Amino acid sequence: MKLVRPAVVALAAVLGFGACTSQPSPKAVAQDYIESIDGLTPEQRQCMLDKLDEYDSDTLTSIGDANLNVDFDQPDAVESGTPAFQDFVANLNSCMSGSG
């Protein structure tokens, strides 16, 4: 699955803070990252935020914890993650194609 670059940034935010139990939550960090992504249309940004709202912080933490070794610099980063991670990526990525 080819991942659109803005979605990579959001995923890195979630996974980067997945193991963190302090404030802010992984969800809050991902929301901030999505808000700061340059090049998103307002519709894409809102879609990504809406998709993110489908996940609670415990789920995001679980996805992050299970995928701490994903290397975002590799072209197969998504495929090297767990099925839950791949589903999360596909869900966010659907906003980039307008199918979200």
Secondary structure, 3 states (H helix, E strand, C coil): CCCCHHHHHHHHHHHHCCCCCCCCCHHHHHHHHHHHCCCCCHHHHHHHHHHHCCCCHHHHHHHHHHCCCCCCCCCCCCCCCCHHHHHHHHHHHHHHHCCC
